């Protein structure tokens, strides 16, 4: 372990000055916090200088095709061209007579679906996500989102947009709506709702990137480009490898075929979102290793982490759950804290400013959940029931996020 850390420090000293100062600025802390992830990877000793250079370089790269189009739209009539963008996203660029060249270039790119995309596998991936039910939504909330708040440089974009002041409920609701839109059966077929919504999110990311990069308060020498490729990769990992680890640790049995189909779906969603194809994979160990490499280079938790995590902690208290509302508010708050604690540990909870609860929810529910889901899912009708019921519960969970007191 000491040799690995020494090697990483040498790499940082050798190349760090050429890239944003956030790059590997907390290497000792991030190395320690990555101990659990290292256990899942066979070749952690093989983290190379090239791997780290790729991540460092990605902090300076946004989404060139989208960014170029957005910049052109601002210079050539934004409102009129946004209407054309919306039409092309939902109906196809072929429906626009004599489209602007940059818009034609962009939509020819996204409509030229890669050969590796399979509608059948995407639908199987959507079924797998639906089958995880409410627990799948919680994994994204309590592990991917809450745990991700420890990467404070990523939080800086939220600070610049004023999102820290908007409240956790609004941010969570907006993310959940897109996630539900993109992960339903048939949703990612060309011009379907998930496809269109994903392109709209990509457009918004480019707008945010453009606006923040022009602010005097944004220090590119520290943070690189807003919503850069490294930041997008961290998000991609949250929807893929972190999600798979989380649902399985909490007792959701998944077959190899189900896991592969889920990763295939997210490879396409993320490609359409503008993540560089070189960072996309359907191999679990590759994704775990990539998450490890990206995590090592990130800035650790700071005050923004505590602000965001604290708001997320109290988000259940804002929801109107209907019957037994008061009890359920506090029950769900404790459930979410327990799930987060199981994956980030006591030190992680303290770095987020969260009370270091125990992992009681995992200990009490994982084995019973596994037995029940394994039994029901072992025959075809049972599997279809789990997909239908789980999908309904996810939609209901999303609706609850809008049921503010």
The 8 nearest C-alpha neighbors of each residue, nearest first, counted from 0:
[[1, 3, 2, 4, 5, 44, 30, 34],
 [0, 2, 4, 3, 5, 6, 7, 30],
 [1, 3, 5, 0, 4, 6, 7, 44],
 [4, 2, 0, 6, 1, 5, 7, 44],
 [3, 5, 7, 1, 6, 2, 8, 0],
 [4, 6, 2, 8, 7, 3, 1, 9],
 [5, 7, 9, 3, 4, 8, 2, 10],
 [8, 6, 4, 10, 9, 5, 11, 3],
 [9, 7, 11, 5, 10, 6, 12, 4],
 [8, 10, 6, 12, 7, 11, 13, 5],
 [9, 11, 13, 7, 8, 12, 14, 6],
 [12, 10, 15, 8, 13, 9, 14, 7],
 [13, 11, 9, 10, 15, 14, 8, 16],
 [12, 14, 10, 11, 9, 15, 16, 8],
 [15, 13, 11, 16, 12, 17, 10, 18],
 [14, 16, 11, 17, 12, 18, 13, 22],
 [15, 17, 18, 14, 20, 12, 19, 13],
 [18, 16, 15, 14, 19, 20, 55, 13],
 [17, 19, 16, 15, 20, 55, 22, 56],
 [20, 18, 221, 220, 223, 21, 222, 22],
 [19, 21, 221, 22, 18, 220, 24, 222],
 [20, 22, 24, 19, 221, 298, 222, 23],
 [21, 23, 296, 20, 24, 19, 297, 55],
 [24, 22, 296, 26, 25, 297, 21, 11],
 [23, 25, 21, 22, 26, 298, 20, 297],
 [26, 24, 23, 298, 28, 27, 299, 29],
 [25, 27, 23, 29, 28, 24, 30, 295],
 [28, 26, 30, 29, 25, 31, 4, 8],
 [29, 27, 31, 30, 25, 26, 32, 299],
 [28, 30, 32, 26, 295, 31, 27, 25],
 [31, 29, 27, 33, 28, 32, 26, 295],
 [30, 32, 28, 29, 33, 34, 27, 26],
 [31, 33, 29, 30, 34, 28, 35, 347],
 [34, 32, 30, 36, 31, 35, 29, 37],
 [33, 35, 37, 36, 32, 31, 30, 38],
 [36, 34, 37, 38, 33, 32, 39, 31],
 [35, 37, 33, 38, 39, 34, 291, 40],
 [36, 38, 34, 40, 39, 35, 33, 43],
 [37, 39, 36, 35, 40, 34, 41, 43],
 [40, 38, 37, 36, 41, 287, 35, 284],
 [41, 39, 37, 38, 42, 43, 288, 284],
 [40, 42, 43, 39, 38, 37, 284, 44],
 [41, 43, 44, 45, 40, 46, 288, 37],
 [42, 44, 45, 46, 40, 41, 37, 288],
 [45, 43, 42, 46, 3, 41, 47, 0],
 [44, 46, 43, 42, 47, 41, 3, 50],
 [47, 45, 44, 43, 50, 48, 292, 42],
 [48, 46, 50, 49, 45, 51, 44, 52],
 [47, 49, 51, 50, 52, 10, 46, 7],
 [48, 50, 52, 47, 51, 53, 46, 54],
 [51, 49, 47, 53, 48, 52, 46, 54],
 [50, 52, 54, 48, 53, 49, 55, 47],
 [53, 51, 55, 49, 54, 50, 56, 48],
 [54, 52, 56, 50, 51, 55, 57, 49],
 [55, 53, 57, 51, 56, 52, 229, 293],
 [56, 54, 52, 57, 58, 53, 51, 18],
 [55, 57, 53, 58, 54, 59, 52, 60],
 [56, 58, 54, 228, 60, 59, 229, 55],
 [59, 57, 227, 223, 56, 229, 55, 60],
 [58, 60, 223, 224, 57, 56, 227, 61],
 [61, 59, 57, 227, 58, 228, 224, 62],
 [60, 62, 227, 228, 63, 224, 226, 59],
 [63, 61, 65, 66, 64, 273, 60, 205],
 [62, 64, 66, 65, 67, 61, 60, 68],
 [65, 63, 67, 66, 62, 105, 68, 104],
 [66, 64, 68, 67, 63, 62, 69, 205],
 [67, 65, 63, 69, 68, 205, 64, 62],
 [66, 68, 70, 64, 65, 69, 63, 71],
 [67, 69, 71, 65, 66, 70, 101, 72],
 [70, 68, 72, 66, 71, 67, 65, 73],
 [69, 71, 67, 73, 72, 68, 66, 74],
 [70, 72, 68, 74, 69, 73, 75, 67],
 [73, 71, 77, 69, 75, 74, 70, 76],
 [72, 74, 77, 70, 71, 75, 76, 69],
 [75, 73, 71, 72, 76, 70, 77, 69],
 [76, 74, 72, 73, 71, 77, 80, 79],
 [77, 75, 79, 78, 72, 73, 74, 80],
 [76, 78, 72, 73, 80, 79, 81, 75],
 [79, 77, 81, 80, 76, 82, 72, 73],
 [80, 78, 82, 81, 77, 76, 83, 72],
 [79, 81, 83, 77, 82, 78, 72, 84],
 [80, 82, 84, 78, 83, 79, 77, 85],
 [83, 81, 85, 80, 79, 84, 86, 78],
 [82, 84, 80, 86, 81, 85, 87, 79],
 [85, 83, 81, 87, 82, 86, 88, 80],
 [86, 84, 88, 82, 83, 87, 81, 89],
 [87, 85, 83, 89, 84, 88, 90, 82],
 [86, 88, 91, 92, 84, 90, 85, 89],
 [87, 89, 85, 86, 195, 91, 90, 84],
 [88, 90, 190, 86, 87, 195, 91, 85],
 [91, 89, 87, 86, 88, 190, 94, 92],
 [92, 90, 87, 93, 94, 88, 89, 86],
 [91, 93, 87, 94, 95, 106, 103, 90],
 [92, 94, 91, 95, 96, 87, 90, 98],
 [93, 95, 92, 91, 96, 90, 87, 86],
 [96, 94, 93, 92, 98, 97, 87, 83],
 [95, 97, 98, 94, 93, 92, 99, 83],
 [96, 98, 95, 99, 100, 103, 93, 94],
 [99, 97, 96, 95, 103, 100, 102, 92],
 [100, 98, 102, 101, 103, 97, 104, 80],
 [99, 101, 103, 102, 104, 98, 97, 105],
 [102, 100, 104, 103, 99, 68, 105, 67],
 [101, 103, 105, 99, 104, 100, 106, 68],
 [102, 104, 100, 106, 101, 105, 107, 98],
 [105, 103, 101, 107, 102, 106, 100, 108],
 [106, 104, 102, 108, 103, 107, 64, 101],
 [107, 105, 109, 108, 103, 104, 110, 102],
 [106, 108, 110, 104, 105, 109, 103, 111],
 [107, 109, 106, 105, 111, 110, 104, 112],
 [110, 108, 106, 111, 107, 112, 105, 271],
 [111, 109, 107, 112, 108, 106, 189, 91],
 [112, 110, 108, 109, 107, 113, 106, 114],
 [111, 113, 110, 109, 114, 116, 108, 115],
 [114, 112, 115, 116, 111, 267, 109, 110],
 [113, 115, 116, 112, 117, 111, 267, 118],
 [114, 116, 113, 117, 112, 263, 267, 266],
 [117, 115, 114, 113, 267, 118, 112, 263],
 [116, 118, 120, 119, 121, 115, 114, 263],
 [119, 117, 121, 120, 122, 116, 188, 185],
 [118, 120, 122, 117, 121, 123, 124, 260],
 [121, 119, 123, 260, 117, 122, 118, 124],
 [122, 120, 264, 118, 124, 123, 119, 117],
 [123, 121, 125, 184, 119, 124, 120, 185],
 [122, 124, 120, 126, 125, 121, 260, 127],
 [261, 123, 125, 260, 121, 127, 122, 126],
 [124, 126, 122, 182, 128, 184, 183, 127],
 [127, 125, 123, 129, 124, 128, 386, 130],
 [126, 128, 124, 130, 125, 129, 257, 123],
 [127, 129, 125, 130, 131, 126, 124, 135],
 [130, 128, 390, 126, 389, 386, 131, 127],
 [129, 131, 386, 389, 127, 385, 132, 128],
 [132, 130, 135, 128, 129, 134, 389, 133],
 [389, 133, 131, 130, 134, 129, 393, 135],
 [132, 134, 393, 136, 135, 392, 137, 131],
 [133, 135, 137, 132, 136, 131, 138, 246],
 [134, 136, 131, 138, 133, 137, 132, 246],
 [137, 135, 133, 134, 139, 138, 140, 393],
 [136, 138, 140, 134, 135, 139, 141, 133],
 [139, 137, 135, 141, 142, 140, 136, 245],
 [140, 138, 143, 136, 137, 142, 141, 144],
 [139, 141, 137, 144, 138, 142, 143, 145],
 [140, 142, 339, 145, 138, 137, 139, 335],
 [141, 143, 146, 138, 145, 339, 144, 139],
 [142, 144, 237, 139, 146, 147, 145, 140],
 [143, 145, 147, 140, 146, 142, 139, 141],
 [146, 144, 141, 148, 147, 142, 143, 308],
 [147, 145, 142, 148, 143, 144, 149, 343],
 [148, 146, 144, 149, 145, 143, 150, 142],
 [147, 149, 304, 150, 145, 146, 151, 144],
 [148, 150, 300, 147, 304, 151, 299, 146],
 [151, 149, 299, 148, 298, 147, 300, 152],
 [150, 152, 154, 300, 153, 149, 299, 298],
 [151, 153, 155, 154, 298, 150, 222, 21],
 [152, 154, 151, 155, 150, 230, 156, 226],
 [155, 153, 151, 152, 157, 156, 158, 303],
 [154, 156, 158, 152, 157, 153, 159, 151],
 [155, 157, 159, 158, 154, 160, 153, 225],
 [158, 156, 162, 160, 154, 155, 159, 163],
 [157, 159, 155, 161, 156, 160, 163, 162],
 [158, 160, 156, 157, 161, 155, 211, 162],
 [161, 159, 157, 162, 158, 156, 211, 207],
 [160, 162, 158, 163, 159, 164, 157, 165],
 [163, 161, 157, 165, 164, 160, 158, 166],
 [164, 162, 161, 158, 165, 157, 166, 307],
 [163, 165, 162, 166, 161, 158, 167, 157],
 [166, 164, 162, 163, 169, 167, 161, 170],
 [165, 167, 168, 164, 169, 163, 310, 170],
 [166, 168, 311, 170, 310, 169, 171, 314],
 [169, 167, 171, 166, 170, 314, 172, 400],
 [168, 170, 172, 171, 167, 166, 173, 165],
 [171, 169, 167, 173, 172, 168, 174, 166],
 [172, 170, 168, 174, 169, 173, 167, 175],
 [171, 173, 175, 169, 174, 170, 400, 168],
 [174, 172, 176, 170, 175, 171, 169, 177],
 [173, 175, 171, 177, 172, 176, 178, 170],
 [176, 174, 178, 172, 177, 173, 179, 171],
 [177, 175, 179, 173, 174, 178, 180, 172],
 [176, 178, 180, 174, 175, 179, 181, 173],
 [179, 177, 175, 181, 180, 176, 182, 174],
 [180, 178, 176, 182, 177, 181, 175, 183],
 [179, 181, 193, 177, 178, 182, 176, 183],
 [182, 180, 193, 178, 179, 186, 183, 177],
 [181, 183, 125, 179, 180, 178, 186, 184],
 [182, 184, 186, 125, 181, 185, 180, 179],
 [185, 183, 122, 125, 186, 126, 182, 121],
 [184, 186, 187, 188, 122, 183, 191, 118],
 [187, 185, 193, 183, 191, 184, 181, 192],
 [188, 186, 194, 193, 185, 191, 189, 181],
 [187, 189, 191, 186, 185, 190, 194, 118],
 [188, 190, 191, 194, 187, 110, 195, 89],
 [191, 189, 89, 194, 195, 90, 188, 88],
 [192, 190, 194, 188, 186, 189, 193, 187],
 [193, 191, 195, 194, 186, 196, 180, 190],
 [194, 192, 181, 186, 180, 196, 187, 195],
 [193, 195, 187, 197, 191, 192, 196, 190],
 [196, 194, 192, 198, 197, 193, 88, 89],
 [195, 197, 199, 193, 198, 194, 192, 200],
 [198, 196, 200, 194, 199, 195, 193, 272],
 [197, 199, 201, 195, 200, 196, 202, 272],
 [198, 200, 202, 196, 201, 197, 203, 195],
 [201, 199, 203, 197, 202, 198, 204, 196],
 [202, 200, 198, 204, 272, 199, 203, 197],
 [201, 203, 199, 205, 200, 204, 198, 206],
 [204, 202, 206, 200, 205, 201, 207, 199],
 [205, 203, 207, 201, 206, 202, 208, 200],
 [204, 206, 208, 202, 203, 207, 66, 209],
 [207, 205, 203, 209, 204, 208, 210, 202],
 [208, 206, 204, 210, 205, 209, 211, 203],
 [209, 207, 205, 225, 206, 211, 210, 212],
 [208, 210, 206, 212, 207, 211, 205, 213],
 [211, 209, 207, 213, 212, 208, 206, 214],
 [210, 212, 214, 213, 208, 209, 207, 217],
 [211, 213, 209, 214, 210, 208, 217, 225],
 [212, 214, 211, 210, 215, 209, 217, 216],
 [215, 213, 211, 216, 217, 212, 210, 159],
 [214, 216, 217, 213, 218, 212, 211, 219],
 [215, 217, 214, 218, 159, 211, 213, 212],
 [218, 216, 214, 215, 219, 212, 211, 213],
 [219, 217, 220, 221, 222, 216, 215, 223],
 [218, 220, 223, 222, 221, 224, 217, 19],
 [219, 221, 19, 218, 223, 222, 20, 18],
 [220, 222, 20, 19, 219, 21, 218, 223],
 [223, 221, 219, 19, 21, 220, 218, 224],
 [222, 224, 219, 59, 19, 58, 220, 221],
 [223, 225, 59, 227, 219, 58, 226, 222],
 [226, 224, 208, 227, 156, 212, 223, 211],
 [227, 225, 230, 208, 224, 231, 61, 228],
 [226, 228, 61, 58, 230, 224, 225, 60],
 [227, 229, 231, 57, 230, 61, 60, 58],
 [228, 230, 232, 57, 231, 58, 227, 54],
 [229, 231, 233, 227, 232, 228, 226, 153],
 [232, 230, 228, 234, 233, 229, 235, 227],
 [233, 231, 235, 229, 234, 230, 228, 236],
 [232, 234, 236, 230, 231, 235, 229, 237],
 [235, 233, 237, 231, 232, 236, 230, 238],
 [236, 234, 232, 237, 238, 233, 231, 239],
 [235, 237, 239, 233, 234, 238, 240, 232],
 [238, 236, 143, 241, 234, 235, 239, 242],
 [237, 239, 235, 236, 242, 241, 234, 240],
 [240, 238, 236, 242, 237, 241, 243, 262],
 [239, 241, 243, 242, 236, 244, 286, 287],
 [242, 240, 237, 244, 243, 239, 245, 236],
 [241, 243, 245, 239, 240, 238, 244, 237],
 [244, 242, 240, 245, 241, 246, 239, 247],
 [243, 245, 241, 247, 242, 246, 248, 240],
 [244, 246, 242, 248, 243, 247, 138, 241],
 [245, 247, 249, 251, 243, 248, 244, 242],
 [246, 248, 251, 250, 249, 244, 245, 252],
 [249, 247, 245, 250, 246, 244, 251, 365],
 [250, 248, 365, 246, 247, 361, 251, 245],
 [249, 251, 369, 365, 247, 248, 368, 252],
 [250, 252, 247, 246, 369, 249, 253, 131],
 [253, 251, 247, 250, 373, 369, 254, 372],
 [254, 252, 257, 251, 258, 255, 247, 127],
 [253, 255, 257, 256, 258, 252, 259, 127],
 [254, 256, 258, 257, 259, 253, 260, 261],
 [257, 255, 259, 254, 258, 260, 253, 261],
 [258, 256, 254, 260, 255, 259, 127, 253],
 [257, 259, 261, 255, 260, 256, 262, 254],
 [258, 260, 262, 256, 261, 257, 255, 263],
 [261, 259, 124, 263, 120, 257, 262, 258],
 [124, 262, 260, 258, 264, 263, 259, 257],
 [261, 263, 281, 259, 265, 260, 264, 266],
 [264, 262, 260, 266, 261, 265, 281, 259],
 [265, 263, 121, 261, 262, 267, 266, 124],
 [266, 264, 268, 262, 267, 263, 269, 261],
 [265, 267, 263, 269, 264, 268, 279, 262],
 [266, 268, 270, 265, 264, 269, 271, 263],
 [269, 267, 265, 271, 270, 266, 272, 264],
 [270, 268, 272, 266, 271, 267, 274, 265],
 [271, 269, 267, 274, 273, 272, 268, 266],
 [270, 272, 268, 269, 273, 267, 109, 198],
 [273, 271, 269, 201, 270, 274, 268, 197],
 [272, 274, 270, 271, 62, 275, 269, 201],
 [275, 273, 270, 269, 272, 276, 228, 231],
 [274, 276, 277, 278, 273, 270, 228, 279],
 [275, 277, 279, 278, 274, 270, 280, 266],
 [276, 278, 275, 279, 280, 274, 270, 53],
 [277, 279, 276, 275, 280, 232, 274, 289],
 [280, 278, 276, 277, 266, 281, 275, 274],
 [279, 281, 282, 286, 266, 278, 285, 262],
 [280, 282, 262, 263, 259, 283, 266, 279],
 [283, 281, 285, 280, 284, 286, 259, 262],
 [284, 282, 286, 285, 287, 281, 240, 280],
 [283, 285, 287, 286, 282, 288, 40, 39],
 [284, 286, 288, 282, 283, 287, 289, 280],
 [285, 287, 289, 283, 288, 284, 290, 240],
 [288, 286, 284, 290, 289, 285, 283, 291],
 [287, 289, 291, 285, 286, 290, 284, 40],
 [290, 288, 286, 292, 291, 287, 285, 293],
 [291, 289, 287, 293, 288, 292, 294, 286],
 [290, 292, 288, 294, 289, 293, 287, 295],
 [293, 291, 289, 295, 294, 290, 288, 296],
 [294, 292, 290, 296, 295, 291, 289, 54],
 [295, 293, 291, 297, 296, 292, 290, 29],
 [296, 294, 29, 292, 293, 297, 26, 30],
 [295, 297, 23, 22, 294, 293, 26, 292],
 [298, 296, 294, 295, 23, 150, 22, 299],
 [297, 299, 25, 150, 21, 152, 151, 24],
 [300, 298, 150, 149, 151, 25, 297, 301],
 [299, 301, 149, 151, 304, 150, 350, 298],
 [300, 302, 304, 303, 151, 299, 305, 149],
 [301, 303, 305, 304, 306, 300, 151, 351],
 [304, 302, 306, 305, 301, 307, 151, 154],
 [305, 303, 148, 302, 307, 301, 306, 300],
 [304, 306, 351, 352, 308, 302, 303, 307],
 [307, 305, 303, 309, 304, 308, 310, 302],
 [306, 308, 310, 304, 309, 305, 303, 311],
 [307, 309, 311, 305, 310, 306, 351, 304],
 [310, 308, 312, 306, 311, 307, 305, 313],
 [309, 311, 307, 312, 308, 313, 167, 314],
 [310, 312, 314, 308, 167, 309, 313, 307],
 [313, 311, 309, 310, 314, 308, 332, 336],
 [312, 314, 310, 311, 316, 315, 309, 332],
 [313, 315, 311, 316, 317, 312, 168, 310],
 [316, 314, 317, 328, 318, 313, 332, 331],
 [315, 317, 328, 314, 313, 318, 329, 332],
 [316, 318, 315, 403, 314, 404, 319, 313],
 [319, 317, 403, 315, 402, 404, 316, 320],
 [318, 320, 404, 402, 321, 403, 324, 317],
 [321, 319, 324, 318, 322, 327, 399, 328],
 [320, 322, 324, 319, 323, 327, 325, 318],
 [323, 321, 324, 320, 327, 325, 319, 326],
 [324, 322, 326, 325, 327, 321, 320, 328],
 [323, 325, 320, 322, 327, 321, 326, 328],
 [326, 324, 328, 327, 323, 329, 320, 316],
 [327, 325, 328, 324, 323, 329, 330, 331],
 [326, 328, 330, 324, 329, 325, 331, 323],
 [329, 327, 316, 325, 315, 326, 330, 331],
 [328, 330, 332, 327, 331, 326, 333, 316],
 [329, 331, 327, 333, 332, 328, 326, 334],
 [332, 330, 334, 333, 329, 328, 327, 335],
 [331, 333, 329, 335, 330, 334, 315, 336],
 [332, 334, 336, 330, 331, 335, 337, 329],
 [335, 333, 331, 337, 336, 332, 360, 330],
 [334, 336, 338, 332, 337, 333, 141, 331],
 [335, 337, 333, 339, 334, 338, 340, 332],
 [336, 338, 358, 340, 334, 335, 339, 357],
 [339, 337, 341, 335, 340, 336, 141, 334],
 [338, 340, 141, 336, 341, 337, 342, 142],
 [341, 339, 337, 344, 338, 343, 342, 358],
 [342, 340, 358, 338, 339, 344, 343, 337],
 [341, 343, 340, 339, 344, 142, 338, 146],
 [344, 342, 347, 340, 339, 341, 348, 146],
 [345, 343, 340, 347, 346, 342, 341, 348],
 [344, 346, 348, 347, 355, 349, 340, 343],
 [347, 345, 349, 348, 344, 350, 343, 355],
 [346, 348, 343, 350, 344, 345, 349, 351],
 [349, 347, 353, 345, 351, 346, 350, 355],
 [348, 350, 352, 346, 351, 347, 353, 345],
 [349, 351, 347, 348, 352, 346, 300, 305],
 [352, 350, 305, 348, 349, 353, 304, 308],
 [351, 353, 349, 305, 350, 348, 354, 309],
 [354, 352, 348, 351, 349, 355, 309, 308],
 [353, 355, 356, 348, 352, 349, 336, 345],
 [356, 354, 345, 348, 353, 349, 357, 340],
 [355, 357, 354, 337, 340, 336, 358, 345],
 [356, 358, 359, 337, 340, 355, 341, 360],
 [359, 357, 337, 341, 360, 361, 340, 338],
 [358, 360, 362, 357, 361, 363, 337, 356],
 [361, 359, 363, 362, 358, 337, 364, 334],
 [360, 362, 365, 364, 359, 363, 358, 249],
 [361, 363, 359, 360, 364, 365, 358, 366],
 [364, 362, 360, 361, 359, 365, 366, 367],
 [363, 365, 361, 367, 366, 368, 362, 360],
 [364, 366, 250, 249, 368, 361, 367, 369],
 [365, 367, 369, 368, 364, 250, 370, 363],
 [368, 366, 370, 369, 364, 365, 371, 250],
 [369, 367, 365, 371, 366, 370, 250, 364],
 [368, 370, 250, 366, 372, 367, 371, 251],
 [371, 369, 367, 373, 368, 372, 374, 366],
 [370, 372, 374, 368, 373, 369, 375, 367],
 [373, 371, 375, 369, 374, 370, 376, 368],
 [374, 372, 370, 376, 371, 375, 369, 377],
 [373, 375, 371, 372, 377, 376, 370, 378],
 [374, 376, 381, 372, 377, 373, 371, 382],
 [377, 375, 382, 381, 373, 378, 374, 372],
 [376, 378, 374, 375, 373, 379, 381, 382],
 [379, 377, 381, 376, 380, 382, 375, 374],
 [378, 380, 382, 381, 383, 377, 376, 384],
 [381, 379, 383, 382, 378, 384, 376, 375],
 [380, 382, 375, 384, 376, 379, 378, 383],
 [381, 383, 376, 385, 379, 384, 380, 378],
 [384, 382, 386, 380, 381, 385, 387, 379],
 [383, 385, 381, 387, 382, 386, 388, 380],
 [386, 384, 382, 388, 130, 383, 387, 389],
 [385, 387, 130, 383, 129, 389, 384, 388],
 [388, 386, 384, 390, 385, 389, 383, 391],
 [387, 389, 391, 385, 390, 386, 384, 392],
 [132, 390, 388, 130, 392, 129, 386, 391],
 [389, 391, 129, 393, 387, 392, 388, 132],
 [392, 390, 388, 394, 389, 393, 395, 387],
 [393, 391, 395, 389, 390, 394, 133, 132],
 [394, 392, 396, 133, 390, 395, 391, 132],
 [393, 395, 397, 391, 396, 392, 398, 390],
 [396, 394, 392, 398, 397, 393, 391, 399],
 [395, 397, 393, 399, 394, 398, 392, 400],
 [398, 396, 394, 395, 400, 399, 175, 393],
 [397, 399, 395, 400, 396, 401, 394, 402],
 [400, 398, 402, 396, 401, 397, 395, 318],
 [399, 401, 397, 398, 402, 172, 318, 396],
 [400, 402, 399, 398, 403, 172, 397, 318],
 [403, 401, 399, 318, 319, 400, 404, 398],
 [402, 404, 318, 317, 319, 401, 400, 399],
 [403, 319, 318, 317, 402, 316, 320, 401]]
